[in-house]
């Protein structure tokens, strides 16, 4: 981890040195100083993003595109600055410094919006992932209940194994339309666990029909 952190800091330091060396070859003007300031901002953003990613493995993969986006911003704003600075030295007064600052602000805003949208997408993905994990957990608990019934009633292994396999390969899709099916399946499992419930085979067949109907509904909704 320390070697990765040191590498990121070293790369950022090299970028800073390269940007600073331009003071030796380019006349210092307000345009150049503004370009230098935006370059340092981009370098700091790149360094911060990479350091955050290396220190937070849980942020991957949603955060992985942050440093790449910032690096693209650094490249685009460097080209923009080069055009204005070089043009200023060739044709003094050719471009208004106000337009230069405005274009940089627009460029920064564009990439900032991109980063915000990436973060928003991360929240949506994490929320959906949490819902799916919850649904998978619910299906696995139902399967565990069936397996427990199987251990207590080995004479009904054939039908119970079929129910367990059907639950195992059920799609954990999240939808209000599936709530009724899941509740019915859960009730049938509870009913099967009741010694006074009656015919095991009959309940198993009803469970298999319910699970098949649920999975068919999932296919139709995709």
Secondary structure, DSSP 8 states (H G I E B T S, - for coil): -HHHHHHHHHHHHHHHHHHHHGGGTS---HHHHHHHHHHHHHHHHHHHHHHHHHH-GGGTTTTHHHHHHHHHHHHHHHHHHHHHHHHHHHSTTSS-HHHHHHHHHHHHHHHHHHHHHHHHHHHHHHHHHHHHHHHHHHHHHHHHHHHHHHHH-GGGHHHHHHHHHHHHTS-----GGGHHHHHHHHHHHHHHTSGGG--HHHHHHHHHHHHHHHHHHHHHH-
